[in-house]
Amino acid sequence: MSRLSFGDDKGHDAELKMLVLKCSLQNAVLHDGKADIGAVIGRVVAENPELRESIGKVKNEVAKAVRSVNFISLEEQKRRLEKLAPKTKSLVTLKREKKEKEKQALPELRDVVLGKVVTRFAPCPSGPLNILQVLRALMLSYLYAKMYKGEFILRFEDTDPSPGKIEKEYYDMIRDDMKFLGVKWDTEIIESEHMDEFYKHGQQLIERGFAYVDFTPAEEFRKLKLKKKEPVYRNAGLDENMKAWKAMLAGDYKEGRAVLRFKTSMSDPNPAFRDPAILRIAKGKHPHVGGKYCVWPLYNFANVVEDHDAGVTHVFRGKEHEHNSHIQNKIYKALGWDPPSVMNFGMIYLPGKKEHTRDIKEKIKAGKYSGWDDPRLHTIAALRRMGFQGKAFHEVAVVVGHSKSDIKFSMESLETANRRIIDPKSNRYMAVFDPVKISVKGYPHETNFVTEPLHPDFPRRGIKRLPVDVKSISISKDDWKKLKGKTFRLKGLANIKLTGRSGTYTGNEIKKTMQKIHWVSKPSLNVELIVPEGDKLVSRKGIGEPAMAKLKPGDLIQLERVGFGKVDSVERGKVRICWTHK
């Protein structure tokens, strides 16, 4: 695309003035008749970024247009805007979108200091990220840190060396997911690298009388807990506890033989709060640190130590963790530390059957899923493959917020946000699935092709050539059934009346009331559309216009009257597309 050189090209001058006038009228209509020069300049440059190189000329044209537009009445502004740009969104739509944008802001946090907020997102590297982790735990932590110009930490909770629980590949998969989402972390922490800190603070709790080494078998302890009875090891002296603690660290005991318990009260009304274990023996080989350690911290203790050492001020997590907060606060107090502020949010329920990470792993191994990016999954990898954009998750996360109410999440909200983002990026193409061939009689033009813009709203992006063979034009079987005996328009080509497998040319006048359908003529190429439908992955096969051969994997497109998609692969004579949404 050549650069514009205003001043020596009357056509470009006229084009600039038309764009400036349209944006001025839009801004005026949106703001009760008064356009703002700065806002109009921003809109003009957003629609044509190349104009930044001629920003002085743009400012002059905008100043003149705004003065003129602000001089006329609001009704006249509306009338002129409708005449100039009939496809422009209505005033009601523009105002609704403005209100929605104003609503898209997170509520303020209490007692925060700008620049001092520290948040963290702490995934376990047992699999890549999924939409449930992202919409609240990740996005709230990240967006609030950004909102208050604070620090955001990515922390890998990898202190469970159980076989198959943590795998090395997932550390990078999570990092890649976050980069795709546009989430930048200031600090990265891997918990398994801080084992000495856990041991140090575990020993402090023993020395202060808040922890003891317990040899009571797990099943027996459960019975004692329910009966509110103390295990015999609870009252062991400091020397005895220190000797057992050192033996644990030295690897002298088998798994399950001993745990370090935090001393609360065995008569606490809630059985979950009665002397919880905080470190236990686990001798599996860890994917990050190997077999170096045999005593590992449990969730509550690891969270307290890591949050304190990193200076975390605000924690966002599900309300199912409220009992964990209770235990953690007691550990904080025993260690003489102040706990962070904790915001517990409600559960998010996705449509369809919920699948746990371990179940997905098994299905991938069994070949039931093609991988973590299988379009039937709600992983970020799958949604990325389908064409969802990271920014869409930011927008939806703000709307979802951190309310304690449980919500039933509809993918439509994510699709709506995503559509706004990808629509301007997605060139238009025609592909016909389940095709039926028809012929057109009486077509008067001798040309064997027609041209259409790649994107109707961005003519500068270029055009494409659609081959025309009036003896072989394919339309979808559904359209063929519905339109037999009717007059309709083959988009960009002609109006025809269809009788059986033959159509008769009826003119080329574009009528608003006439149905417009997509079509493909010879030559064409094979197109496959991959569509998730519940538990099934459906492959829709058809033919597409030859311009699609120039597409590359990763390109976002819109198939006319079908929907958006992301190019999965391009082979000779065939394009494979992953369905995004309507």
Secondary structure, DSSP 8 states (H G I E B T S, - for coil): -----TTS-HHHHHHHHHHHHHHHHHHHHHTTT---HHHHHHHHHHH-GGGGGGHHHHHHHHHHHHHHHHHS-HHHHHHHHHHH-TTS--HHHHHHHHHHHHH-S----SS--TT--EEEE---TTS--BHHIIIIIIHHHHHHHHHTT-EEEEEE------TTT--THHHHHHHHHHHHTT---SEEEEGGGGHHHHHHHHHHHHHTTSEEEE---HHHHHHHHHHT---GGGG--HHHHHHHHHHHHHT-S-TTS-EEEE---TT-SSGGGSS-EEEEE--S-BTTTBTS-SEEE-HHHHHHHHHHHHT--EEEEEGGGHHHHHHHHHHHHHHT----EEEEE--EE-SS----HHHHHHHHHTTSSSSTT-TTS-BHHHHHHHT--HHHHHHHHHHHTT-SS-EE--HHHHHHHHHHHHGGG-EEE-EEESEEEEEEE------SEEEEESSTT-GGG-EEEEE--TT-EEEEHHHHHHHTT-EEEETTTEEEEEETTEEEEEE----TTS-EE--EESS-EEEEEEEEETTEEEEEEEEE-GGGGG--TT-EEEETTTEEEEEEEEETTEEEEEEEE-
